[in-house]
Amino acid sequence: MHTSRREFLQVSAAGLAAVTSVSAAEPVLGMIFPPANYPIPPEAKLMYPKGIRFLAEGVGLERMTPEGYDHAVPRILPAAEKLAKQGANAISIMGTSLTFYKGAAFNNDLIAAVAKATGLPATSMSRGIVEGLKAVGAKRVAVATAYNETVNGRLRIFLEESGFEVLGVKGMGIERFEDRPPVTQDELFNFGATTYESLSKADTLLISCGALNTLRLLDPLEKRCKVPVVSSAPHALWASVRLLGLSGQAKGYGQILSRA
């Protein structure tokens, strides 16, 4: 039998419609990153390899300092509106220090402003770590960060305002990742572990900075430290995809993500 051109076009159109329907049903998470032109982080696809489409928009943060954040914050709402127009179903501000540097009320107000501007559910990386800490019942927290002392002080205030006792904050002193060699997995593991071990009364370890690649270190750090570990990028993603009606579960990456 020969298939006519009309039949071929009908079959092709039906197939395209089916693909479009599946794509349209896939929830979309719009993420606002501090750097300009920031790619979708590898953690997103490692944790959620299928079933979610990710969009990214950057706000051009130049340095992890209060002055740098002040220049970047006004670009957050336009970035959120752009992601909404591209089809996002929820918006996440994926910068921890960008959202905690003026305290807990500022973080909440910023999230509310994004939600109002877009008509979409919204969250932030700072809210993600708070939700992660609350999920494990954290009370006394040891904190390892990428930041300088000024930003560490802002983080301490934010965490205390959020209801946690901060036993200590140790930072790597980074303002621009381009100014130093890449942070290796061994360096990050040892830094996180020794930070916790120097504060033995802590019941949870928090690692703060979305640019630190901690996903594969969560389980090893929990085994070494014998306490839950919460970290910026993984737990912000976990909190963000829950806005899409998903569980956020990503087995093999620490207590919270495995049991979600």
N, C-alpha and C positions, 0 to 999 in steps of 0.2 A: 504494500500500500504506500502511496505517496501522500505526504502531509502537505496540505495547501499552505500558501503563505498566510492566509487569513487564520487558519488553525494554529500555525506556528506563533503568530503574534498574540493570539488569544491565550495560549499556554504560557508564553513569556510574560504577558501582563499579569496573569494569575500568580505566577511564581514571584514576580516583583512585589505584588501586593502582599503576599504572605510574608516575605522578608521584611517589608516595611512595617507590617503589623507587629511582628516579633520585636523589631527594633523600637517601635513606638512604645511597647509595653515595658521595655527595660528602663528602670528608674535611673535618673541622672543626678549625680552629685556635683555641684559647682563648688570649686575650691579656690579661695583667694590666698595667694602666697606672697610673703614679703618681697622676695626678689622679683625683678622684671623677667619675663620670658622663662619662667620656671616650669620645667616639665612635670608631667604626672610622676610622683615619686614611685620607685619600685615597690615600696611597701603596699601600695594600694592594690596592685595586681597580685602580689604574693598573698595578701590576706583575702582578697575577693577576686579570684581569677575570672569569674563569670557572673553574669546577672546584674551588673552595675556598669553604667557608663560614667566616666569621669571627665570633667572639664576643668581647666585651670586658667587663672588670670592673675597676673602679678601686679604689685603696686610700687615697685622700684625702690625698696628699702636699700640704702647704701651702707649704713653701719648699724650694728646692734647697740645703739645708745639712745637715751631719751630724745636727743635732738633729731636723730635719724627717724625715730618713730613719729615725732611730731610732723615731719615732712611727708611721711607715707600715709598716715591715717586719713587725711582728706580724700585719698584716692580709693578708699575701701568701698564707699557707697556706689560710685560709678562702676567699679569692677563688679559689684554684686548685681547691679542692674544689667550690665552686659551679659553676665552669666545667665540671668533670668531670661533674657531675650534669646539666648542660644538654646534654651530648653531645659535648664536646670529645674529639678523638683525640690531641691533643698540647697542651702548655701552654708558653707563652713569657712570661717576665717582661720586659715591654717598658719598662724604665727603665734607662738606662745607669748614671747616677750612683747610683741606688737599689741597684744590685747590685755596683758596684765600690768603693763608698766605704770598705769595711772590708777590701779586698784580694782577691787571687785565690782564696785558700782559702775565704773567706767566700762569694764568688760560687759556687764549686763546691759548697759545703755547702748553700747555699740551693737550687740546682737539684736536688741529690740529695734534699733534704727534700720539695720539690714532687713529684718523681717518686714517692717513697715514699708520700706522702699520697694521691696520686691513682691510682697504678698506671699512669701514662701517661708516655711520653717527654717530657722537659722541656728547656728551654734558657733563656737570658737574653739581653738586648740586649748585655751586656758580653761574653758568650761569642760572640755574633754578630760583634762587631767584631774580636775576636781571631781567629776563623776567617777573616774577610775579610782581615785583615792577613797571616795565614799563607798564604792562597790566592794572594796576589801575591808571596810571598817577601819581605815587608817586613823590614828590619833596623833602619834608622834612620828614625824617624818624626817628622814635624812635626805638631803637634796644635792644632787650632782648636776652641774649645768655647764653650758659652753660660755657663759657670760663673764663680764667684768664685775667688779665689786659693786658698782653703782646699780647695775641691773639686778644683781643678786639681792641687793637690799630691797628693791622694788618687788621682787618675787616673794621674799619673806613676808612683806606686808600683805601682799595679795593672798598668800596661803593662810596667814593668821586671820585675815578678814573672812576667809572662807571656812574657818572653824578648825584649823589644824595647828598643832604645836610643832614648830620647826626647830629641831634640835641642832641643826647646822646646815649651812649652804656652802659648797665648795665649787668654784668655777674654773674653767680653762682660760679665762681672760680673753676670749675671742670677741672682736668687734666686726671683723670681716674675715670670712673663711678663706678668701683669696690671699690673705696676708701670711698664711702659714701652710705647712704641708698638710695633706688630707689627714683627718682623724681616722686612724686604723681601728679595726675591730678589737685587736688586742689592747690598744691604748684605751679605748672606751670601756672595755670590760674591766680592766684593772683600775681605771679611774672610778667607775661606779662601785666596784667591790670595796676598794679601800676607803672611799667616802663613807659607805655604810659601816664598815668595820671600825672606823674611827669614832662612830657614834652608836655604840652598842645597844643603847636603850631604845633605838628607833624600831617601830613595828612595820615600817614600809620604806622602800627606797623609791624616790622620784628622780627621774632623769629628764631635765627640761631643756629643750631646744629642738624644734622640728627638723633642723638640718642634720642632727646626729642620727646615724643609721643604727637604731637599737633593736629592730624587730627580732633578728635572729639571736640577740643576746638576752632576751627576756627570760627564757627558760633556764639557760645556764646561770644567769645571775641569781634567779630565785633558788636554784639548787645550792649555790655557794652560800648565799646570804641567809637562806632559810626564812625569808620574808617575801611578801608580794612586791613586785616591781611594776611601777607605772611609768610610762614614758610618753613624750609629747606626740610624735607622729602616729604610733600604733593606736593609742587610746583616743586621739582625736578622730581618727578614721572610724574606730569602733563607735564612738558617740555620734558621728556624723551619719553613718549608714543607718543607724537606728531611727533617724528622722525620716528615712524612706520606708519605714515599716518593716525593716529587716532585723534579725537578731543581733547581728554584729559578730557572730561566732567565727573564730579563725583558730582552729585547733593546732596545738603545737607551739603556740606563742605566748606562753605564760598563763597564769591562773585565770585572769579575767576573760581573756579572749577565748580560751579553751572551753569555758563553761557557759559563755553568754547564750 
